[in-house]
């Protein structure tokens, strides 16, 4: 899940970020992605944190959609920020 956040971050921002930074970035864009916070809690030592498979699937669907959008913008001559290329 955190790697998916990193991929999304790179597609949108054109720069690499740590898993934690990309996860926070993703949460700022969509606060409903609670599974990202769950993954961070697990990463930081809370093995009891439950990861909901349905929420993982939702996160991956969101990231796939954002990657498609970013690819479409790039193919259309726009940079990831939306400015003409």
C-alpha positions as CSV (number, residue, x, y, z in Angstrom):
1,X,0.0,0.0,0.0
2,X,2.8,2.4,0.9
3,X,4.6,1.6,-2.4
4,X,1.3,2.4,-4.3
5,X,1.4,5.8,-2.6
6,X,5.0,6.3,-3.7
7,X,4.1,5.5,-7.3
8,X,1.1,7.8,-7.2
9,X,3.2,10.6,-5.7
10,X,5.9,10.2,-8.3
11,X,3.3,10.3,-11.1
12,X,1.8,13.5,-9.8
13,X,4.9,15.3,-8.5
14,X,7.7,13.9,-10.7
15,X,9.9,13.3,-7.7
16,X,10.6,10.4,-5.4
17,X,9.5,10.3,-1.8
18,X,9.8,8.0,1.2
19,X,7.0,5.6,1.9
20,X,6.0,7.7,4.9
21,X,6.1,11.0,3.0
22,X,4.1,9.6,0.1
23,X,1.5,8.1,2.5
24,X,1.0,11.5,4.2
25,X,0.8,13.1,0.8
26,X,-1.9,10.6,-0.3
27,X,-3.9,11.2,2.8
28,X,-3.8,14.9,2.2
29,X,-5.4,14.3,-1.2
30,X,-8.0,11.8,0.0
31,X,-8.7,11.6,3.7
32,X,-11.0,8.6,3.1
33,X,-8.1,6.3,2.3
34,X,-7.9,5.2,5.9
35,X,-6.0,2.0,4.9
36,X,-3.0,4.2,4.3
37,X,-3.0,5.3,7.9
38,X,-3.4,1.7,8.9
39,X,-0.4,0.7,6.9
40,X,1.7,3.5,8.5
41,X,0.7,2.3,11.9
42,X,1.7,-1.3,11.0
43,X,5.0,0.0,9.6
44,X,5.7,1.9,12.8
45,X,5.3,-1.1,15.1
46,X,1.6,-1.7,15.7
47,X,1.1,-5.3,14.4
48,X,-2.5,-5.3,15.8
49,X,-3.6,-2.8,13.3
50,X,-6.1,-4.5,10.9
51,X,-5.7,-4.1,7.2
52,X,-9.0,-4.3,5.4
53,X,-8.6,-6.1,2.0
54,X,-11.6,-4.2,0.6
55,X,-9.9,-0.9,1.5
56,X,-6.6,-2.1,-0.1
57,X,-8.6,-2.8,-3.3
58,X,-10.1,0.7,-3.1
59,X,-6.7,2.3,-2.6
60,X,-5.3,0.4,-5.6
61,X,-8.3,1.5,-7.7
62,X,-7.7,5.1,-6.8
63,X,-4.0,4.9,-7.6
64,X,-4.7,3.2,-10.9
65,X,-7.2,5.9,-11.8
66,X,-4.7,8.6,-10.9
67,X,-1.9,6.9,-12.9
68,X,-4.2,6.7,-15.9
69,X,-5.1,10.4,-15.5
70,X,-1.4,11.3,-15.3
71,X,-0.6,9.2,-18.3
72,X,-3.4,10.9,-20.3
73,X,-2.1,14.3,-19.3
74,X,1.4,13.4,-20.4
75,X,0.2,12.0,-23.7
76,X,-1.8,15.2,-24.3
77,X,1.3,17.4,-23.9
78,X,0.6,18.5,-20.3
79,X,3.0,18.1,-17.4
80,X,1.8,16.3,-14.3
81,X,0.8,19.6,-12.7
82,X,-1.6,20.4,-15.5
83,X,0.4,23.1,-17.2
84,X,0.8,22.9,-21.0
85,X,3.9,21.0,-22.0
